[in-house]
């Protein structure tokens, strides 16, 4: 069985990589490659969608996919726990809604840093989160990565 995948954010770094991997796979087929000018209707007919866009675009993409019954993997960072809860309520309340899997950052450094922070948090009364990677001076990067840490460490 071939799985038809719609990639939102197809012209970005992660989107281009996803398309390359899809095209190299025997059991995946690129259904649609969406960029910022694409109509979301292009996702219709996909078996699954991948969102690797920007926080400003991601919500509309996820809402469209879930409303159309298309399962979606969200690789876009910057989703608040309140917004994720809102999407979860929608999906639980509609039997025909597409499932959503949030994977907010694919970076191994971010994944390890988040896991280590969560482990260490239980030993301290307070912590300070300092974002000092090379992209830290880019407010767009920090805005997408840092918000998930307080939720994960119980701050």
N, C-alpha and C positions, 0 to 999 in steps of 0.2 A: 504494500500500500504506500502510495506517495502522499506526503503531507504538503499541502499548499500553504506557503507562508507569505504574509504581507509584512513588509518591513517599512515602518514609519521612521524617518530619519535616514533614509537611504543614501543621502549624499554626505553624511558626516562620517567621521572616522570609524565608529562602531558599526554604523549602518553598512558602509562599504565592506567591512570585514565580515559581517553577517551574510551579506549577499554572496561574497566569495565562498564562504563555507557552505551556504545553501546550494550554490551551483556545483560545488565539488562533491556533494552528497548524492548517494544513489536513492535515498528515500525521502528527500526533500525537493520541493520545486518552488521557485520564486513565483508567487501569484501576482504580487504588486510591489513596486519600489516607490514609496511615497516620499516626496520632499515637501518643502513649505508651501509650494504652489499647488499641490495635488488635492483632488477632491477625496474626502474620506470614503465616499462610495466605492472607490477603487478597492477597498478592503473586502467588500462583499464577495462571498464565494470562497474566501480563504478558510482554511481549517484552523489556523492560528495566526495571531499577529504578534509582532515584536515592536515595541516602542523604545527607541533609543534617540529621542528628540531632546527637547529643552523643556524645563518646567512650565514655561508659558504655553507651550503647545500640548504637552502631555495629557492634561486633564480632558481636553476635548476629544483626543484620540481614544483614551480609555473609556470615556463615556459612550462614544460612538460604538466601539467594539463590543462592550458589555451589552449595550442596548440592542445590537444586531445579533447577539448570541455567539460572537466570535471570542474564543478564549484568547487572552493576551498576556504576554510576558512584558513587564515594565522594567526597563533598564535605566530609566530616567531618574536621576536623583532629585531631591528637593521636595518630595511629597511629605506633608505633615501627617502626624498620626491621626488628627481629626479628619483630614481629607481622605485618608486611607479607610478610616472607619465609615465614612459616608459611602464610599464605593462598596465596601463590604456589606453594608445594610441593603444597598440597592441589589447587589447580586443575590444575597440571601432571600430577598423579598420577591424575586422574579425567577421562576423555574426555568425560563428560556434565556436568562442572561448568560453571557459568556463569563467563564471563570477568569480570575486575575491573579497573577503571581508577581509580586513586587521584588525585584532584585536591584536595589538602588545604586549599587556601584560595583562594576566588574573588576576594579583594580585590586590585585592581590594585596598590595600595601594597605589599601583602605580596609579590606576585609580583615587582615591581621591586626591592624591598629584598632579597629572597632572591637574585635574579640578580646584583645589584651586590655583595652580600656574597661570593658564589661567585667573581666576577671579582677582587675585591680580595684575597681570602684568599691567593692565590699569591704576593703581594708582601710578606706579613708573617709573622713567626715566631709571633705569637700575636694573637688578637683577643678583644674583649669584646663580648658581645651585650647590648645595652640595649634593652628594650622600653618605649618611651615614648609610644606613641599614646594617645588618650583612654581606651581600654579597658584600658590597661596595669595599672591598679590593681585590675582584676577578675582574680583568680587563675585563673579558669576560662578566660578569653581567652588569657592568657599560656601556660597549660598546653597549649593546643591549637596555638598558632602557633610558639612558640620551639623546641620539640623537633626540628623538621625541619631547622633551619639547620645544626647541627653535621654532620649526615649529608651535606648538600649541599656544604659547604665543606671537607670532609675533615678536620675537627677530631678 
